[in-house]
Amino acid sequence: MFGKKSSSLTEQDVLDALRGVKDPDLHRDLVDLGMIKNIRIGDGTVALTVNLTTPACPLKAQIERDVRQALASRLGSEWDLAITMGAEVRGKGVVEKGDIPGIKNVLAVGSGKGGVGKSTMAAAIAYGLRAYGSKVGLMDADVYGPSIPHLVGATGRPMARGERIQPIEVDGLKLMSMGFLLEPDRAVIMRGPMLHGIMQQFLHQVDWGPLDYLVIDLPPGTGDVPLTLSQTLPLTGAVVVCTPQ
């Protein structure tokens, strides 16, 4: 037990106090997993960061509670505790096919047909990841029916800065869509080579910056755009939206 005025408390003491706190999913203690970061001791306060494996961890509150209880039990209730719950998103690596620097994970959202809520689901996933502290981009690859701008209430035109296109930012999300580039109610008629060129521009000429996740809203079906993206991107995962019938 360490009193609040104790100057003998060390970083190792804090780590030792947390060796009994385990990740409920991985069943290993947080110290061995390397989740305890940025320990700071001073003025009667112990501050540290718990880096979870994902911002969307459903057990975040439980882990924080266990950390506080372990520290209070070992150090004593006189110490003030400042616990920050963070996340270190580990991507698959963004170099294999498409080489989009700074993007850790690419998630594709598709469907076999239109009108099943695919774009709504893509936007919901992006907002959900953003709410948990991730850096997220949302790319509307549905060039024939771009609905993401309408869903998120975004307007305006992307601006060019040098050779890069600056995405529209809304609610902390970085967005790119054909809907930002077309006049309202204008029809789009494109074939394979032109679609391929637009997708490459959206992926490689847009200044996405560092992202934990890039969520891509695919057009429905298995046409040129889904095939192009599946062949040129190292997808972390995919979501297929369907209806019971």
C-alpha positions as CSV (number, residue, x, y, z in Angstrom):
1,M,0.0,0.0,0.0
2,F,1.4,3.4,-1.0
3,G,0.3,6.6,0.7
4,K,-0.6,9.6,-1.4
5,K,2.6,11.5,-0.4
6,S,4.8,8.5,-1.2
7,S,7.6,9.3,-3.6
8,S,8.6,5.7,-3.9
9,L,5.8,4.7,-6.2
10,T,7.2,3.6,-9.6
11,E,6.0,2.7,-13.0
12,Q,6.8,-0.9,-12.2
13,D,4.6,-0.8,-9.1
14,V,1.7,0.3,-11.3
15,L,2.3,-2.5,-13.8
16,D,2.6,-5.0,-11.0
17,A,-0.8,-3.8,-9.6
18,L,-2.4,-4.5,-13.0
19,R,-1.0,-8.0,-13.7
20,G,-4.2,-9.5,-12.3
21,V,-6.4,-7.6,-14.7
22,K,-7.2,-9.8,-17.7
23,D,-8.8,-9.0,-21.1
24,P,-12.1,-10.9,-20.9
25,D,-11.8,-12.1,-24.5
26,L,-8.1,-12.9,-24.7
27,H,-7.8,-14.3,-21.2
28,R,-4.4,-12.7,-20.7
29,D,-3.4,-9.9,-18.4
30,L,-3.3,-6.3,-19.8
31,V,0.4,-5.9,-19.0
32,D,1.6,-9.0,-20.9
33,L,-0.6,-7.9,-23.8
34,G,1.2,-4.5,-23.9
35,M,-2.1,-2.6,-23.4
36,I,-0.9,-0.3,-20.6
37,K,0.8,2.8,-22.0
38,N,1.9,6.3,-20.9
39,I,2.1,5.8,-17.2
40,R,2.6,9.1,-15.4
41,I,3.0,9.5,-11.6
42,G,3.0,12.9,-9.8
43,D,1.1,15.2,-7.4
44,G,-0.9,12.4,-5.9
45,T,-2.2,11.2,-9.3
46,V,-1.5,8.1,-11.3
47,A,-2.4,8.5,-15.0
48,L,-2.2,5.9,-17.7
49,T,-3.7,4.8,-21.0
50,V,-5.3,1.4,-21.7
51,N,-4.9,0.7,-25.4
52,L,-7.6,-1.8,-26.5
53,T,-7.4,-3.8,-29.7
54,T,-10.4,-2.1,-31.2
55,P,-12.2,1.2,-30.5
56,A,-15.5,-0.7,-30.6
57,C,-14.6,-3.1,-27.8
58,P,-17.9,-3.9,-26.1
59,L,-16.1,-4.7,-22.8
60,K,-14.4,-1.3,-22.5
61,A,-16.4,-0.2,-19.4
62,Q,-15.7,-3.5,-17.7
63,I,-11.9,-3.3,-18.4
64,E,-11.8,0.3,-17.1
65,R,-13.6,-0.7,-13.9
66,D,-11.3,-3.6,-13.3
67,V,-8.2,-1.4,-13.8
68,R,-9.5,1.2,-11.3
69,Q,-10.3,-1.5,-8.7
70,A,-6.9,-3.1,-9.1
71,L,-5.1,0.2,-8.7
72,A,-7.2,1.3,-5.8
73,S,-6.7,-2.0,-4.0
74,R,-2.9,-2.0,-4.5
75,L,-2.1,1.7,-4.2
76,G,-4.7,2.9,-1.8
77,S,-7.7,5.1,-2.1
78,E,-5.7,8.3,-1.5
79,W,-4.4,8.3,-5.1
80,D,-6.3,10.0,-7.8
81,L,-6.6,7.9,-10.9
82,A,-6.8,9.2,-14.5
83,I,-7.5,6.3,-16.8
84,T,-7.8,7.0,-20.5
85,M,-9.3,4.2,-22.7
86,G,-7.7,4.3,-26.1
87,A,-7.3,1.9,-29.0
88,E,-4.4,0.8,-31.2
89,V,-6.0,-0.4,-34.4
90,R,-3.8,-2.9,-36.2
91,G,-4.5,-3.2,-39.9
92,K,-3.7,-6.0,-42.3
93,G,-1.3,-3.7,-44.0
94,V,-2.1,-1.5,-47.0
95,V,0.5,-2.3,-49.5
96,E,-0.3,-5.7,-51.1
97,K,-2.5,-4.5,-54.0
98,G,-3.7,-1.0,-53.9
99,D,-1.1,0.8,-51.8
100,I,-3.2,3.5,-50.1
101,P,-0.7,5.0,-47.7
102,G,-2.0,5.5,-44.1
103,I,-5.2,3.4,-44.4
104,K,-5.1,0.5,-42.0
105,N,-8.4,-1.3,-42.8
106,V,-10.7,-1.3,-45.8
107,L,-14.3,-2.5,-45.3
108,A,-16.6,-3.0,-48.3
109,V,-20.4,-2.9,-48.0
110,G,-22.4,-4.5,-50.8
111,S,-25.7,-6.1,-51.8
112,G,-27.1,-8.3,-54.5
113,K,-29.8,-5.7,-55.4
114,G,-30.7,-2.2,-54.6
115,G,-33.1,-0.9,-52.1
116,V,-32.1,-3.1,-49.2
117,G,-30.5,-0.4,-47.0
118,K,-26.9,-1.0,-48.2
119,S,-25.9,2.7,-48.1
120,T,-27.7,3.2,-44.8
121,M,-25.7,0.3,-43.3
122,A,-22.4,1.7,-44.7
123,A,-23.1,5.1,-43.1
124,A,-24.1,3.5,-39.9
125,I,-20.9,1.4,-39.7
126,A,-18.8,4.5,-40.4
127,Y,-20.5,6.6,-37.8
128,G,-20.3,3.7,-35.3
129,L,-16.5,3.3,-35.7
130,R,-16.1,7.1,-35.5
131,A,-18.1,7.2,-32.2
132,Y,-15.6,4.8,-30.7
133,G,-12.7,7.1,-31.6
134,S,-11.4,5.7,-34.9
135,K,-10.4,7.8,-37.8
136,V,-12.8,6.9,-40.5
137,G,-13.4,7.7,-44.2
138,L,-16.6,6.8,-46.1
139,M,-16.2,6.4,-49.9
140,D,-19.4,6.2,-52.0
141,A,-18.5,3.9,-54.9
142,D,-22.2,3.7,-56.0
143,V,-21.6,6.0,-59.0
144,Y,-25.0,5.3,-60.5
145,G,-27.0,6.2,-57.4
146,P,-24.7,8.1,-55.0
147,S,-26.8,8.5,-51.8
148,I,-24.2,9.0,-49.1
149,P,-24.2,12.9,-49.4
150,H,-28.0,12.8,-48.8
151,L,-27.8,10.3,-46.0
152,V,-25.2,12.3,-44.0
153,G,-26.5,15.7,-44.9
154,A,-23.3,16.7,-46.7
155,T,-23.1,19.4,-49.4
156,G,-20.4,21.2,-51.3
157,R,-17.7,20.3,-53.8
158,P,-14.3,18.7,-53.0
159,M,-11.4,21.1,-53.5
160,A,-8.1,20.3,-55.1
161,R,-4.9,21.1,-53.2
162,G,-1.9,20.5,-55.5
163,E,-2.4,17.1,-57.1
164,R,-4.7,15.8,-54.3
165,I,-8.4,16.1,-53.9
166,Q,-9.6,17.1,-50.4
167,P,-12.5,15.0,-49.1
168,I,-15.6,16.6,-47.7
169,E,-15.6,16.4,-43.9
170,V,-18.8,16.0,-41.9
171,D,-19.1,14.9,-38.2
172,G,-15.5,13.9,-38.2
173,L,-15.9,11.6,-41.2
174,K,-14.0,12.1,-44.5
175,L,-16.3,11.6,-47.4
176,M,-16.0,11.2,-51.2
177,S,-18.9,10.6,-53.6
178,M,-19.9,11.2,-57.2
179,G,-22.8,13.0,-55.6
180,F,-20.5,15.9,-54.7
181,L,-19.3,16.2,-58.3
182,L,-22.6,16.0,-60.3
183,E,-25.4,18.5,-60.6
184,P,-28.6,17.4,-58.7
185,D,-30.8,15.0,-60.6
186,R,-28.2,14.5,-63.4
187,A,-28.1,11.0,-64.8
188,V,-24.7,9.1,-65.1
189,I,-23.9,6.9,-68.0
190,M,-20.5,5.2,-67.7
191,R,-18.8,2.0,-68.9
192,G,-16.0,-0.1,-67.5
193,P,-12.9,1.9,-68.3
194,M,-14.3,5.2,-67.1
195,L,-15.6,3.6,-63.9
196,H,-12.2,2.0,-63.2
197,G,-10.6,5.5,-63.7
198,I,-13.0,7.1,-61.2
199,M,-12.4,4.4,-58.6
200,Q,-8.7,4.8,-58.9
201,Q,-9.0,8.6,-58.5
202,F,-11.2,8.2,-55.4
203,L,-8.8,5.7,-53.9
204,H,-5.4,7.2,-54.8
205,Q,-5.9,10.9,-55.5
206,V,-8.1,11.8,-52.6
207,D,-6.2,13.0,-49.6
208,W,-7.7,10.6,-47.1
209,G,-4.8,11.1,-44.6
210,P,-4.2,8.5,-41.9
211,L,-7.3,6.4,-41.4
212,D,-8.1,3.4,-39.1
213,Y,-11.0,2.4,-41.5
214,L,-12.1,3.3,-45.0
215,V,-15.7,2.1,-45.5
216,I,-16.7,1.7,-49.1
217,D,-20.3,1.7,-50.2
218,L,-20.4,-0.5,-53.3
219,P,-23.0,-0.3,-56.0
220,P,-25.5,-3.2,-55.9
221,G,-24.8,-6.4,-57.8
222,T,-21.5,-7.7,-59.2
223,G,-20.7,-5.2,-62.0
224,D,-17.5,-3.4,-62.9
225,V,-17.0,-1.4,-59.7
226,P,-17.2,-4.3,-57.2
227,L,-14.9,-6.4,-59.4
228,T,-12.4,-3.6,-59.8
229,L,-12.2,-2.9,-56.1
230,S,-12.0,-6.6,-55.1
231,Q,-9.1,-7.0,-57.5
232,T,-7.2,-3.9,-56.5
233,L,-7.7,-3.6,-52.7
234,P,-6.6,-5.7,-49.8
235,L,-10.0,-5.8,-48.1
236,T,-10.0,-6.4,-44.3
237,G,-13.7,-7.5,-44.4
238,A,-17.0,-7.2,-46.3
239,V,-20.6,-6.8,-45.3
240,V,-23.4,-8.1,-47.6
241,V,-26.8,-6.5,-47.0
242,C,-29.8,-8.6,-47.9
243,T,-33.5,-9.1,-47.1
244,P,-35.2,-12.3,-45.8
245,Q,-37.2,-12.8,-49.0
